Amino acid sequence: MRLSTVLGIKKTTTMTARFLTLGVIISGLLSLGFGVVTFYGLSTGTFVISMNEEATQKGIQMSTDKSFEKGTSRLYVDPEEQSNETTYDHIDIEGAVNANGLFTQKTEDYVAYSFYIRNVGFEMINLLYTVNINDVTLSLDEYIRIMIIVQRVDTDLPRTQTMYMKPDPVDSPIDKYPERMPEAKMFLSSNYQRDPIISESVDKFQVNSILKFTVFMWIEGYDTTPNMERGSIKIDMKFSIRNAA
């Protein structure tokens, strides 16, 4: 779906992101290493989640199903081609959250992937996760949105849902986004070689508890310009144990 048509935004023909390559790497480290999720180009890459032996020995498991009947140390996903932008209102959040693994909405272009983490070790931990930009071209970081939803499975605790973005330029219109757009947390740093753009934690992750992560990534249609055509970005997500202060 052309977001410019829906929103009534006038764009040049180069505004199509038909040749846009979105390359994403999500990697995780738990203890010395948790796992690696690789996402190189929505049209050509494979999304791989892997867990190393040490993390397995510490009792941290992952799966795309809640029962962990298909628990594995490696998951593969072949995503569909990314060809256009979208916006928050067009994303089927509930559909993605209620699904397992890769969720696809035929009328929209975004990435949504759900997976579970279970603690079957011997101690409660604080789980830290960070997101990093490893490489970006044509300022695609200015248009990318990342949203992370975390649920504590089988509890009455509310899920957390946070959208992240790079701060807009100072000369951007204050009414650039519709009021229904949720307020985003700004990327923590623009020094991508050194600092993460996102750093959050899930505290008191109890033994025998399960977390469900749903990660969304999309090109925000209210931000895009003709200059982003053929832009690319590589992102990783790392999990580690946060030591108590």
C-alpha positions as CSV (number, residue, x, y, z in Angstrom):
1,M,0.0,0.0,0.0
2,R,1.4,3.5,-0.9
3,L,1.2,5.4,2.3
4,S,1.4,8.7,0.4
5,T,-1.9,7.8,-1.3
6,V,-3.6,7.1,2.0
7,L,-2.3,10.2,3.7
8,G,-2.7,12.5,0.7
9,I,1.0,13.3,0.7
10,K,2.5,14.5,-2.6
11,K,5.7,12.6,-3.3
12,T,7.8,12.1,-6.4
13,T,8.1,8.8,-8.1
14,T,11.5,8.3,-6.5
15,M,9.7,8.3,-3.2
16,T,8.8,4.6,-3.7
17,A,11.0,2.5,-1.5
18,R,10.7,-0.3,-4.1
19,F,14.5,-0.7,-4.2
20,L,15.0,0.0,-0.5
21,T,17.1,-2.5,1.3
22,L,16.5,-2.8,5.0
23,G,19.2,-4.9,6.5
24,V,18.8,-5.8,10.2
25,I,20.9,-7.8,12.5
26,I,19.5,-8.7,15.9
27,S,22.0,-10.3,18.1
28,G,21.8,-11.4,21.7
29,L,24.3,-11.9,24.4
30,L,23.3,-13.5,27.7
31,S,26.3,-13.9,30.0
32,L,29.2,-14.2,27.6
33,G,26.7,-14.6,24.7
34,F,23.0,-15.2,24.2
35,G,22.5,-15.6,20.6
36,V,22.4,-14.0,17.2
37,V,19.5,-12.9,15.1
38,T,20.5,-12.0,11.6
39,F,18.4,-10.0,9.2
40,Y,20.2,-9.0,6.0
41,G,17.9,-7.4,3.5
42,L,14.2,-8.1,3.6
43,S,14.3,-9.4,0.1
44,T,17.4,-11.5,0.2
45,G,18.3,-12.3,3.8
46,T,17.6,-14.9,6.4
47,F,16.5,-14.0,10.0
48,V,18.5,-16.3,12.3
49,I,18.3,-16.5,16.1
50,S,20.9,-18.6,17.8
51,M,21.8,-19.4,21.4
52,N,25.2,-20.4,22.5
53,E,26.1,-23.3,24.7
54,E,26.9,-21.2,27.8
55,A,23.5,-19.5,27.8
56,T,21.9,-22.9,27.4
57,Q,23.8,-24.2,30.4
58,K,22.6,-21.3,32.5
59,G,19.0,-22.3,31.9
60,I,18.0,-19.6,29.4
61,Q,16.0,-21.1,26.6
62,M,14.2,-19.6,23.6
63,S,11.5,-20.7,21.2
64,T,8.8,-19.4,18.9
65,D,6.1,-21.3,20.8
66,K,5.1,-20.9,24.4
67,S,5.1,-24.6,25.2
68,F,8.8,-24.8,24.2
69,E,8.0,-28.1,22.5
70,K,10.0,-26.8,19.5
71,G,12.7,-25.3,21.7
72,T,15.9,-24.9,19.8
73,S,19.3,-23.2,19.8
74,R,18.7,-21.7,16.4
75,L,15.7,-20.2,14.5
76,Y,15.5,-19.3,10.8
77,V,13.0,-16.9,9.2
78,D,12.8,-16.0,5.5
79,P,11.1,-12.6,5.5
80,E,9.2,-11.2,2.5
81,E,10.4,-8.3,0.4
82,Q,10.2,-4.8,1.9
83,S,9.0,-2.3,-0.8
84,N,7.2,0.6,0.9
85,E,6.8,2.7,4.0
86,T,4.0,2.4,6.5
87,T,2.9,4.2,9.7
88,Y,1.9,3.2,13.2
89,D,-1.9,3.3,12.5
90,H,-1.6,0.7,9.7
91,I,0.3,-1.9,11.8
92,D,-1.7,-4.8,13.2
93,I,-0.2,-4.8,16.7
94,E,-2.6,-7.3,18.2
95,G,-2.3,-9.7,15.3
96,A,1.5,-9.6,15.6
97,V,1.5,-9.9,19.4
98,N,-0.8,-12.9,19.3
99,A,1.2,-14.7,16.6
100,N,4.4,-16.6,17.0
101,G,7.5,-16.0,14.9
102,L,7.3,-13.8,11.8
103,F,3.9,-12.0,11.3
104,T,3.0,-10.7,7.9
105,Q,0.3,-8.2,7.1
106,K,-0.3,-8.4,3.3
107,T,-1.4,-4.8,2.9
108,E,1.5,-3.2,4.8
109,D,5.3,-3.3,4.8
110,Y,7.0,-3.8,8.2
111,V,8.8,-6.4,10.2
112,A,7.1,-8.0,13.2
113,Y,8.7,-11.0,14.9
114,S,7.7,-12.7,18.2
115,F,9.8,-15.1,20.3
116,Y,9.8,-16.5,23.9
117,I,12.6,-16.6,26.5
118,R,12.3,-18.9,29.5
119,N,14.3,-19.1,32.7
120,V,14.8,-22.7,33.8
121,G,18.0,-21.9,35.7
122,F,18.4,-21.7,39.4
123,E,18.3,-18.0,40.1
124,M,16.2,-14.9,39.3
125,I,17.9,-12.5,36.9
126,N,17.6,-9.0,35.6
127,L,17.5,-9.2,31.8
128,L,19.1,-6.2,29.9
129,Y,18.6,-5.7,26.2
130,T,20.2,-3.1,24.0
131,V,19.7,-2.2,20.4
132,N,22.5,-0.9,18.2
133,I,22.9,0.5,14.7
134,N,25.9,-1.1,13.1
135,D,25.7,0.5,9.7
136,V,23.4,3.0,7.9
137,T,23.3,4.7,4.5
138,L,21.4,7.7,3.1
139,S,20.3,8.7,6.6
140,L,17.8,5.8,6.8
141,D,18.1,6.0,10.6
142,E,16.0,9.2,10.4
143,Y,13.1,7.3,9.1
144,I,13.2,4.0,10.9
145,R,10.9,3.2,13.8
146,I,11.5,0.4,16.3
147,M,8.8,-0.8,18.7
148,I,9.3,-3.4,21.3
149,I,6.5,-5.1,23.3
150,V,7.4,-7.3,26.3
151,Q,4.9,-9.5,28.1
152,R,5.4,-11.6,31.2
153,V,3.5,-14.7,30.1
154,D,0.8,-16.2,32.4
155,T,0.8,-13.2,34.7
156,D,-1.6,-10.3,35.3
157,L,1.1,-7.7,34.8
158,P,0.5,-5.4,31.9
159,R,2.7,-5.6,28.9
160,T,5.1,-2.8,28.0
161,Q,5.0,-1.2,24.6
162,T,7.6,1.4,23.6
163,M,8.3,3.0,20.2
164,Y,11.8,4.4,19.5
165,M,13.1,6.9,16.9
166,K,15.9,9.3,16.2
167,P,15.1,12.9,17.2
168,D,13.7,15.0,14.4
169,P,15.7,17.9,13.1
170,V,15.1,21.1,15.1
171,D,13.3,22.8,12.1
172,S,10.7,20.0,11.8
173,P,7.0,21.1,12.1
174,I,5.7,20.6,15.6
175,D,2.5,19.1,14.1
176,K,4.3,16.7,11.8
177,Y,2.7,13.6,13.3
178,P,-1.0,13.0,14.0
179,E,-2.2,13.2,17.7
180,R,-3.0,9.5,17.7
181,M,0.7,8.7,17.1
182,P,2.2,7.5,20.4
183,E,5.0,9.5,21.9
184,A,8.3,7.9,21.1
185,K,11.4,7.6,23.2
186,M,14.4,9.1,21.5
187,F,17.5,7.1,20.5
188,L,20.0,7.3,23.3
189,S,22.9,8.3,21.1
190,S,23.9,9.2,17.5
191,N,27.4,7.8,18.1
192,Y,26.5,4.4,16.6
193,Q,30.1,3.1,16.7
194,R,30.2,3.4,20.5
195,D,26.7,3.6,22.0
196,P,23.4,1.7,21.8
197,I,20.3,3.5,20.6
198,I,18.1,1.6,23.0
199,S,18.8,0.2,26.5
200,E,16.1,-1.4,28.6
201,S,15.8,-4.1,31.2
202,V,13.2,-6.6,32.5
203,D,13.9,-6.9,36.2
204,K,13.2,-9.9,38.4
205,F,12.9,-12.5,35.7
206,Q,12.0,-15.4,37.9
207,V,12.9,-19.1,37.6
208,N,10.3,-20.9,35.4
209,S,9.0,-17.6,34.1
210,I,8.5,-16.9,30.4
211,L,8.8,-13.6,28.5
212,K,7.4,-12.9,25.1
213,F,9.1,-10.3,22.9
214,T,7.5,-8.8,19.8
215,V,9.8,-6.6,17.8
216,F,8.5,-4.3,15.1
217,M,10.6,-2.3,12.6
218,W,9.3,-0.1,9.8
219,I,10.0,2.9,7.6
220,E,7.8,5.8,8.9
221,G,5.8,7.3,6.1
222,Y,5.4,10.7,7.8
223,D,9.2,11.0,7.7
224,T,10.3,9.7,4.3
225,T,11.8,11.8,1.5
226,P,13.1,11.0,-2.0
227,N,16.7,10.9,-0.6
228,M,16.0,7.6,1.3
229,E,15.7,5.6,-1.9
230,R,18.1,2.6,-1.8
231,G,19.1,3.4,1.8
232,S,20.0,0.6,4.1
233,I,20.4,0.0,7.8
234,K,21.8,-2.8,10.0
235,I,20.5,-3.1,13.6
236,D,21.3,-5.6,16.3
237,M,19.6,-6.4,19.6
238,K,21.7,-7.8,22.5
239,F,20.5,-9.5,25.7
240,S,22.7,-9.7,28.8
241,I,22.3,-10.0,32.6
242,R,22.2,-6.7,34.4
243,N,23.9,-6.9,37.7
244,A,22.1,-5.4,40.7
245,A,23.4,-2.1,41.9
